[in-house]
Amino acid sequence: MANSEILYSEPAQPAATATERAYSTVLGWIETRQIGAGSVLDERRLSTALNISRTPLRNALNRLLGEGYLVRLVNGTTIVREIDVGEVLELLYVRRILEPEAAALATGRIPPALLQKVRAAIMDPELATDGRIETWHAGDEMHDLVCEYCSNRSLSAILKDARRRIRISNVERVPGRNAEASSEHLAIVDALAGGDPDQARDLMRKHLENIAEGFLAAFGVRNEHGG
């Protein structure tokens, strides 16, 4: 880690065990890029930040290693795994197959008050500056609701993992697409609220296709992952 002091946000609330708490907290730090891709994980600093001993911390890190969020180098150093544009496109392909169906399944199940809250956040002019991390929070919440209310735990878990890996990468936001993405998010929210599963499915598919096409244009990567 580049900084000499721990600058992470407060650890998550205690889980059932110290290992589970360390796992969820470190994963959260990685997902929000408080520990960025390529960063070295210093066990001493992490154990101090989490106020736990090395043993449960190592158990948590081993779990993250097994899940592919971390990598252990030949010298024994553990770092956050870097996810490149090619892998992001693969993950988007997975989402393009599965998330439209999740949107259809979630239609009519999401409480209207939650959709209205997300809609208001998407339309908030304070979040309209392209490039700020806040610009995708409201849209992210819409995708979170789709995962939460799709009524299929396995489908939800796959999509949450794919989305988390995309967020961990440094390449998931296409420059200049903020206004377009916000418009697409609003249309999906309205379809979800309007109870039209076919429309929600089609709009989600188009939204994800547009993201993938944006990557191809912005980063000059050939689409070898379908459609």
Solvent accessible surface area in square Angstrom, and as a share of the most:
residue,aa,sasa,rsa
1,M,52,0.23
2,A,113,0.88
3,N,82,0.42
4,S,94,0.60
5,E,121,0.54
6,I,58,0.29
7,L,118,0.59
8,Y,35,0.13
9,S,59,0.38
10,E,153,0.69
11,P,38,0.24
12,A,47,0.36
13,Q,152,0.68
14,P,104,0.66
15,A,46,0.36
16,A,92,0.71
17,T,72,0.42
18,A,38,0.30
19,T,35,0.20
20,E,69,0.31
21,R,39,0.14
22,A,0,0.00
23,Y,28,0.10
24,S,50,0.32
25,T,6,0.04
26,V,0,0.00
27,L,13,0.06
28,G,28,0.26
29,W,7,0.02
30,I,1,0.01
31,E,30,0.14
32,T,74,0.43
33,R,66,0.24
34,Q,70,0.31
35,I,3,0.02
36,G,25,0.24
37,A,24,0.18
38,G,30,0.29
39,S,28,0.18
40,V,64,0.37
41,L,10,0.05
42,D,46,0.24
43,E,45,0.20
44,R,138,0.50
45,R,52,0.19
46,L,0,0.00
47,S,14,0.09
48,T,101,0.59
49,A,26,0.20
50,L,1,0.01
51,N,133,0.68
52,I,22,0.11
53,S,69,0.45
54,R,91,0.33
55,T,90,0.52
56,P,21,0.13
57,L,0,0.00
58,R,115,0.42
59,N,73,0.37
60,A,0,0.00
61,L,2,0.01
62,N,75,0.38
63,R,112,0.41
64,L,0,0.00
65,L,39,0.19
66,G,71,0.68
67,E,61,0.27
68,G,22,0.22
69,Y,7,0.03
70,L,4,0.02
71,V,53,0.30
72,R,121,0.44
73,L,73,0.37
74,V,165,0.95
75,N,114,0.59
76,G,46,0.45
77,T,38,0.22
78,T,13,0.08
79,I,29,0.15
80,V,0,0.00
81,R,69,0.25
82,E,116,0.52
83,I,11,0.06
84,D,95,0.49
85,V,23,0.13
86,G,27,0.26
87,E,36,0.16
88,V,0,0.00
89,L,4,0.02
90,E,84,0.38
91,L,22,0.11
92,L,2,0.01
93,Y,82,0.31
94,V,53,0.31
95,R,16,0.06
96,R,31,0.11
97,I,101,0.51
98,L,50,0.25
99,E,0,0.00
100,P,3,0.02
101,E,74,0.33
102,A,0,0.00
103,A,0,0.00
104,A,9,0.07
105,L,63,0.31
106,A,0,0.00
107,T,18,0.10
108,G,66,0.63
109,R,133,0.48
110,I,10,0.05
111,P,50,0.32
112,P,108,0.68
113,A,77,0.60
114,L,65,0.32
115,L,5,0.02
116,Q,110,0.49
117,K,140,0.59
118,V,6,0.03
119,R,69,0.25
120,A,55,0.43
121,A,30,0.23
122,I,20,0.10
123,M,112,0.50
124,D,52,0.27
125,P,110,0.69
126,E,122,0.55
127,L,42,0.21
128,A,65,0.50
129,T,77,0.45
130,D,74,0.38
131,G,59,0.57
132,R,92,0.34
133,I,75,0.38
134,E,60,0.27
135,T,21,0.12
136,W,44,0.16
137,H,83,0.37
138,A,4,0.03
139,G,2,0.02
140,D,27,0.14
141,E,74,0.33
142,M,0,0.00
143,H,8,0.04
144,D,61,0.32
145,L,17,0.08
146,V,0,0.00
147,C,1,0.01
148,E,110,0.50
149,Y,53,0.20
150,C,0,0.00
151,S,73,0.47
152,N,67,0.35
153,R,222,0.81
154,S,78,0.50
155,L,20,0.10
156,S,11,0.07
157,A,61,0.47
158,I,87,0.44
159,L,0,0.00
160,K,87,0.37
161,D,48,0.25
162,A,4,0.03
163,R,6,0.02
164,R,57,0.21
165,R,35,0.13
166,I,9,0.05
167,R,33,0.12
168,I,4,0.02
169,S,0,0.00
170,N,100,0.51
171,V,31,0.18
172,E,24,0.11
173,R,85,0.31
174,V,23,0.13
175,P,105,0.66
176,G,65,0.62
177,R,25,0.09
178,N,27,0.14
179,A,81,0.63
180,E,85,0.38
181,A,19,0.15
182,S,29,0.19
183,S,69,0.45
184,E,27,0.12
185,H,20,0.09
186,L,37,0.18
187,A,37,0.29
188,I,0,0.00
189,V,2,0.01
190,D,62,0.32
191,A,2,0.02
192,L,3,0.02
193,A,66,0.51
194,G,63,0.61
195,G,43,0.41
196,D,60,0.31
197,P,57,0.36
198,D,86,0.44
199,Q,89,0.40
200,A,0,0.00
201,R,58,0.21
202,D,77,0.40
203,L,52,0.26
204,M,0,0.00
205,R,92,0.33
206,K,112,0.48
207,H,3,0.01
208,L,0,0.00
209,E,56,0.25
210,N,30,0.15
211,I,28,0.14
212,A,1,0.00
213,E,91,0.41
214,G,11,0.10
215,F,1,0.00
216,L,33,0.16
217,A,90,0.70
218,A,50,0.38
219,F,77,0.32
220,G,67,0.64
221,V,46,0.26
222,R,182,0.66
223,N,44,0.23
224,E,115,0.52
225,H,40,0.18
226,G,30,0.29
227,G,93,0.90
